[in-house]
Amino acid sequence: MNFQYRLTRGVYAITPCETMEFSEVLLRTAAILQAGVSAVQYRDKSGHLPAQKVRAAALLVLCRAAGTPLLINDDPALAADIGAEGVHLGMEDPSPEAARQLLGADAVIGVSCYNDVERARNLVRSGADYVAFGAFFPTATKLPRATATLDTLRRAKRQISQPIVAIGGITPENSAPLVRAGADTLAVITSLYSADDPARQVDRFRTLFGYTKGTLK
């Protein structure tokens, strides 16, 4: 781990490795990183473990060159193996405490909290660095465990000091109310990676947070 990190306001890119050729994922991630994102999450449910390590390592090279953290979905052991900056954990994954033991004090540990603010509060007490709520809108990426609302974000903002991430079907057109309700970061898969111009799409999201084009932080 080369630096301590707190998830910043803006766009959080999540890779669509199950639906897009990985060579294309790399090309689009490079453009996304150049435009300026808070983090990249390597998400790959394909189950091909040797390929996952190679893919994660390739993404790490891009992210390190851009000074952007790479987080690994679900798998603290893979994060530790390649030296990624952190991990994102779901309901069936290891606890934040277990991930922290494996990855160290400086690792970024995020958690899925669906529509459950009390779960988020408990996981923050267990060491989570950010909490993610969703799905807020219909999404083809996966069958959502729960549907979150603007009130979920408002309650979380009142009760939690860690960064709050919104996820699920998010586009530049529907995300302004999420930011107003308390989302610090917008996690995006399809709307970002399927855009004709991913870098321009990043800019569209970032204007919601008051960033201007070319201002990376």
N, C-alpha and C positions, 0 to 999 in steps of 0.2 A: 504494500500500500504506500503510495507516494505522497498522499495528502489527505487531510481531513476534509470532509465535504458535508454540506447541508443542501438538500434539494432546493434549488432556487425557483422563483416564479417563472412560468413560461410553459414550454412544450416538452413533453416527455415522450420520446419516440419508442415504440415497441415493434419489434420485427415480425413480419408475417411469414415465417419460414415454412409453414405448412402449405401455403398457397402460392408462393412465388419462388422461382429459381434463386438459389442462394447467390449466384453471380449477380443477379439483378438486385437482390437485397443489398449487397455490398455497394454497388454503384449508387443506389438511392440513399443508402446511409451516408456515404461520403458527401453527397449534396446536402443532405439534412444537417449533418454536422457543420458544414461550412456556413449554413444559414444561422446556426446557433440554437442548440437545444439544451435543456437542463440535464438530461441523461438519456442514455439509450438502454433499453432492456432487451436482452437476448431471450426471446420466447420461441421455443421450438418443441412442439408436442409430437414430433415424428417418431421418437423412441429409438432412433439410430445413435446410440451412445458414442461410438468412435467419431462419427461425423459431427456430432454436437461439440465435441472438444475442439476439433479443427475449426469449425465455424465460429465458435465463441472466441477462439484465439485470434482469428482473422479480424473479427469485429473489434477486439481489444486493441489491435494495432492501429486501426482507424481512430478509435476513441482516444487513445493516448496521444496521438498526433494532434488531435483537436483540443486536448485538455478537457475532455468530457468523460464523466464516469460511465463505465459499463456495469450494468446490474444484470444478474442472471436470474431468470424466472425459475422458481421452485427448488433449485438445486445448490445448496451451500457448498457441497463437496466439489462440484464443478467450478464454482466461483473461487474456491480456495486453490484448486488445481492449476488454474490459469492465472491467478493473481488479479481477478476482477475486483472492482471497487466495492461490490456489494451484491445483495440478493433481494429478490421480491418473493414473499411467502404467502401462500394461500391457506385455506382452511385445513387441508390434509398434509401440509408441509411441516418440517421441523419448527420448533418454537423459536422466537427471537433470541431467547437465552442460549439455546443450542447453537444457533447460527453464529451468535457473538463469540461463543467459545471457540468455534472453528475458525472464524474469519478475523477476530481481533477487535480491539476497541475502536479503531478508526473506520471499520466497515460501515457502509450504508445499508441499513436493514429496513425494508418497507414491507407493509402487510396489507392484504386485502381485507376490508371490513364490510363490504357489501352495502347494507343499509343500516348497520348496527353500530351506533355511536358508543354504546357501552363496551362492545368488543374493542373498539378503537381505544377507548380510555384504558382498558385493561392491558392491551398490547403495548401501549406507550409506557405504562408502568413496568412492563417486561423488557423494555429497551428498544422498541421500534423507533426509527428515526423519521418515518413519515407514514401516514395512513391513507389508504385509497378506498373510495366509495364508488359504487356503481352496480349495475349498469343504469345510466341515466336515460339512454335512448335505445331503440332496437338495434341489435348488432348481429351481423352474420358470422363474426369471428368465433363465437361459442355460445352455448345456451347459458344465459346468465343465471347465477344462483339466486339473485334477488334484484329488485328494482329499487333504485334510490331516487330521492326527490330533492328539490331545492331546500326543503325543510331539514333534510338530513345534513346538508352542508351548513346551514345556519346554526343548527344545534352543535355540530362538531366545532365550528369556528368559535362558539362561545366557551366550549369546554376543553379544547385541545390547543396547545401551543405549537406542536409540531406541524410541519407542512401538510396540507390536505390536497390530495390528488383526486380528480374526477376522471372516470373512465366509462366507456361504453357508448359507441355510436356517435362520438363527438365529431363535429364539423365546425368550420369557421362560422357557419350560419346559425348554429344552434347553441353555441357555447358561451355567449356573452352573459346570459342569466346565471350560468354556473359560476363565473368569475365574480359577478356581483354578489352572489350568495355566499362566497367564501372559498371557492377553489383557488388554491395557490398555483397549481400546476394542472395542465390538461394532458392526460395520457391518450395517445392517438396511434392507431394502427392503420386501418383501411384508408381513412380520409387523407392520411399523410403519404403512405407508400403507394397508393394507387393514383395519386395526383399526376397530371401531365408534367407538372413542374414542382417536385417536392420542396425545393428551396423556397419558391414563391409561396407555397402553402404554409411553410413554417412562418414566413413573414406575416401572412394573414392572421395566424393564431397569435403571434407575438404582439400585434398591434392592440389586442385586447388587454394586454398588461402594460401598455404605454411604451413599449420598446419601439425604436425606429429602425429602419433597415440598416444593417451594417453595425449595429450596436449589439455585441454578442452577450453582454452581461447586464 
